[in-house]
Amino acid sequence: MESSTAAQQLIAEIRARGGLRQAELARRASMPRSVVNAYERGKREPGAVALARLASAGGFRLELAPVLDGVDVDRAGRILSQVLDFAESLPGRRRGSLEFPPLRAPA
């Protein structure tokens, strides 16, 4: 039993969600139906451009996005908003001179 590739699964998903037959997807993507069939059966491996064309033809967009394992993006956004609000509430001017320890030449 052959295992399907990510490209095969993606093309099948595009067709299923779009309610399209191979011939219609191929026509919309301006490629031969035999090529779409070969991609979906795993006989040929499509490139990124071909996958993007097929996705677009099915009404979808193919994009690359970073994986944020364990990061709650909504929570991180709320925290950032609070930090920025806090920064805005701080006084704009320093209240006195800054004092630093004197620099010494290395021994």
N, C-alpha and C positions, 0 to 999 in steps of 0.2 A: 504494500500500500504506500503510495507516494504522499509525502507531506506537502501541503500547499505553502507557497511563499507569501510573504507580506503583500507583494504586488498582486498576486492572484486574489487574495482575500479582499484587498482594497478595491479592485475592479469589480468583483462580485458584489461588494457592499454598495458601490456607486450605482451599479445597475439595479440592485434590489431596492434601494431607497429612492432612486429616481423613477422606478417602474419602467425601465427601458430594456428593450431587447438588444442583443449585441449589434445587430444591424443599425438600429437607431443611434446607439451610442457611437458607433464607428462613423456614421454619417455626420453627426454633430461635431465629432472630433476631427473630421476631415482625414480619416485614415481608413484603409481597407478593413472590411469585417474580418477577413482571414487573419489579419494582424492582431485585432482585438481578441479573436478566438485563441490565437497562439499564446498571447499574454495570459489570458484567463485560464488556459489549460496548463500553463507552465512550460510550454514548448519554447517560448522566447521570454527573455527578461526585459521589461521596458525600462527605459531611462527615466530620469526625473522629469524631463520635458514632456515625454509621452504620458507619464502619469498625471502631470499637471493638466495637460490637454484633455485627458479623459475625465478627470475630476471636474474641470470647468464645463465640459460637455454635459455632464450629469447634473450640473447645477451646484457644484461644490467648489471649494478652494482648498488647494493643497498648500500647506505652509509648514515651516519648521519652527518649532517653539522649544525653549529650554524646559527641561524637566525640573520641577521644583519639589523634590522629594521632601516631605515633612514640613513644607512651608505653607502656612495658611495665608494666602495672598490677601484675602479680605482683612484679616487681623493685622497683618503687616502694614497694610494701607491705612488702617485706622490709627495705629501707633505712629506712623510717619506723620499723619495729619496732626495728631496731638503734639508731637515734637515741634513741628513747624509753627503751630499756634503758640506754643510756649516761647519759642525763639522770637516770634514777633512781639511778645509782651515784654521782653527784656529791654532795659534802657539802651538807647543807641550810642550813648557816650560812656567812656570810662569815667569813673568817679575820682580817679587819681592817677598818679604815674605808676607805671609797672616797674617793679623792682626785681631784678634778676641777680643771681650770685655772680661775682666777677669771674671772668674767664681766665684760666691759668694755662700757661704753656706746658705741654707734657714734659715730664722730667726725663 
